[in-house]
């Protein structure tokens, strides 16, 4: 099966449950950015361009740390992070929360397995066009898979956290299947 057919299958299954679409479409260039990240309570700089040199990036936006859905989503990404890493992918979460709150969230809910980025001024949230229409101070729950070339491979928006990990993992697997081993 070709990479295109695999991606169409992944996208087709996700489209059936997507209530809204992120503005950045598959094939679009992902905006580059730098931000403070916390992983396991340790703050460090994060650069999208630098991380893309290591492989694809799963960039997921969530409304707010320590809320029920965001906690579920963080737990699910933490449980699956080894699978993403085995495929060469980096998982990064982004919210409007400040770095102090994310230091705690990265330890307890992300279990120290992946970094979360602070975007209190919403520059990244706006660049990826994921401002939550009903609550504009927050990000919508949107996940992107970005190729090492900086292109959007997959996008999924759904307020419910349950399908974000499975869908992004399938998109990374499809990407990996289509690349030379």
C-alpha positions as CSV (number, residue, x, y, z in Angstrom):
1,X,0.0,0.0,0.0
2,X,1.4,3.4,-0.9
3,X,2.1,6.2,1.6
4,X,-0.7,8.3,0.0
5,X,-3.3,5.5,0.4
6,X,-2.3,4.9,4.0
7,X,-2.6,8.6,4.8
8,X,-6.0,8.8,3.1
9,X,-7.2,5.8,5.2
10,X,-5.9,7.5,8.4
11,X,-7.4,10.8,7.4
12,X,-10.7,9.3,6.2
13,X,-11.3,7.5,9.5
14,X,-10.6,10.7,11.4
15,X,-12.7,12.9,9.3
16,X,-15.8,11.0,10.3
17,X,-15.5,12.2,13.9
18,X,-13.9,15.7,13.5
19,X,-16.4,18.4,14.5
20,X,-14.2,21.3,13.4
21,X,-11.0,21.7,11.4
22,X,-7.8,23.4,12.2
23,X,-6.9,26.1,9.8
24,X,-3.5,24.6,8.9
25,X,-4.2,21.9,6.4
26,X,-2.2,18.8,5.4
27,X,0.7,19.9,3.2
28,X,0.9,23.4,4.6
29,X,4.2,24.6,6.1
30,X,4.2,24.5,9.9
31,X,5.1,27.9,11.5
32,X,8.5,27.7,13.2
33,X,8.7,28.8,16.8
34,X,10.7,28.8,20.0
35,X,9.3,28.5,23.5
36,X,10.1,27.5,27.1
37,X,9.5,23.8,27.6
38,X,9.1,21.8,30.8
39,X,9.9,18.1,30.9
40,X,9.9,16.5,34.3
41,X,9.9,19.9,35.9
42,X,13.1,21.0,34.2
43,X,12.8,24.1,32.0
44,X,14.7,24.3,28.7
45,X,14.3,26.1,25.4
46,X,12.4,24.3,22.6
47,X,12.8,25.0,18.9
48,X,10.5,23.3,16.4
49,X,13.1,23.5,13.6
50,X,15.8,21.9,15.8
51,X,13.5,19.1,16.9
52,X,12.4,18.4,13.3
53,X,16.0,17.5,12.5
54,X,15.5,14.4,14.7
55,X,12.2,13.3,13.0
56,X,8.5,14.1,12.9
57,X,7.0,16.2,15.7
58,X,3.6,15.5,17.2
59,X,2.4,18.9,18.4
60,X,-0.7,18.8,20.4
61,X,-2.6,21.8,21.8
62,X,-4.8,21.4,24.9
63,X,-7.0,24.0,26.7
64,X,-5.5,24.1,30.2
65,X,-3.2,22.0,32.5
66,X,-4.9,20.1,35.3
67,X,-8.4,20.1,33.7
68,X,-10.1,16.7,33.3
69,X,-9.8,16.2,29.6
70,X,-6.2,17.6,29.4
71,X,-5.2,15.3,32.2
72,X,-6.6,12.3,30.4
73,X,-4.8,13.3,27.2
74,X,-1.5,13.9,29.0
75,X,-1.7,10.4,30.6
76,X,-2.5,8.8,27.2
77,X,0.4,10.6,25.5
78,X,2.7,9.6,28.4
79,X,1.6,6.0,28.1
80,X,2.3,6.0,24.3
81,X,5.5,8.1,24.2
82,X,7.7,5.1,23.8
83,X,5.8,4.0,20.7
84,X,6.2,7.5,19.2
85,X,9.9,7.6,20.1
86,X,10.4,4.1,18.5
87,X,9.1,5.7,15.2
88,X,11.5,8.6,15.6
89,X,8.8,11.1,16.6
90,X,8.9,13.7,19.4
91,X,5.7,14.5,21.4
92,X,5.2,18.1,22.5
93,X,2.1,19.6,24.3
94,X,1.2,23.3,24.1
95,X,-1.1,25.4,26.2
96,X,-1.5,29.0,27.3
97,X,-0.4,28.1,30.8
98,X,2.7,29.7,32.3
99,X,5.9,27.7,32.8
100,X,5.5,27.4,36.6
101,X,2.2,25.6,36.2
102,X,3.6,23.4,33.4
103,X,6.5,22.4,35.6
104,X,4.0,20.7,37.9
105,X,1.9,19.3,35.0
106,X,5.0,17.9,33.3
107,X,5.9,15.9,36.4
108,X,2.5,14.7,37.6
109,X,0.3,14.4,34.4
110,X,3.0,14.0,31.7
111,X,4.9,11.7,34.0
112,X,8.2,13.3,32.9
113,X,8.0,11.5,29.6
114,X,7.5,14.5,27.2
115,X,7.8,18.3,27.2
116,X,5.0,20.8,27.5
117,X,5.4,24.3,26.1
118,X,4.3,27.5,27.8
119,X,2.4,29.9,25.4
120,X,0.9,32.5,27.7
121,X,0.8,35.2,25.0
122,X,-0.8,32.7,22.5
123,X,1.8,33.3,19.7
124,X,2.1,29.6,18.9
125,X,-1.7,29.0,19.4
126,X,-2.5,31.8,17.0
127,X,0.2,30.8,14.5
128,X,-1.3,27.3,14.3
129,X,-4.8,28.8,14.3
130,X,-6.1,26.8,17.2
131,X,-7.7,29.5,19.3
132,X,-10.8,28.0,20.8
133,X,-13.7,30.0,19.4
134,X,-16.0,29.5,22.5
135,X,-13.2,30.4,24.9
136,X,-10.6,32.5,23.1
137,X,-8.2,32.6,26.0
138,X,-7.6,28.9,25.5
139,X,-6.4,26.6,22.7
140,X,-8.8,24.2,21.1
141,X,-7.8,20.5,21.5
142,X,-5.9,20.0,18.2
143,X,-3.1,17.7,17.3
144,X,-0.7,18.0,14.4
145,X,1.9,15.7,13.0
146,X,4.7,17.6,11.3
147,X,7.2,16.0,9.0
148,X,10.9,16.6,9.3
149,X,10.6,18.8,6.3
150,X,8.3,21.1,8.3
151,X,5.0,20.2,6.5
152,X,1.8,19.3,8.2
153,X,1.2,15.5,7.7
154,X,-1.9,15.2,9.8
155,X,-4.3,17.4,11.8
156,X,-7.1,16.5,14.1
157,X,-9.4,18.6,16.2
158,X,-11.8,17.2,18.7
159,X,-12.6,18.5,22.2
160,X,-12.7,14.9,23.4
161,X,-9.2,13.7,24.2
162,X,-9.7,10.0,23.5
163,X,-8.7,9.8,19.8
164,X,-5.8,12.2,19.7
165,X,-3.1,9.7,20.6
166,X,-4.4,6.8,18.4
167,X,-4.9,9.1,15.4
168,X,-1.5,10.8,15.7
169,X,0.3,7.5,16.2
170,X,-1.4,6.1,13.1
171,X,-0.3,9.1,11.1
172,X,3.3,8.8,12.3
173,X,3.2,5.0,11.5
174,X,1.9,5.9,8.0
175,X,4.7,8.4,7.5
176,X,7.3,5.9,8.7
177,X,5.9,3.3,6.3
178,X,6.3,5.7,3.5
179,X,9.9,6.7,4.2
180,X,12.9,4.7,3.2
181,X,14.0,2.5,6.1
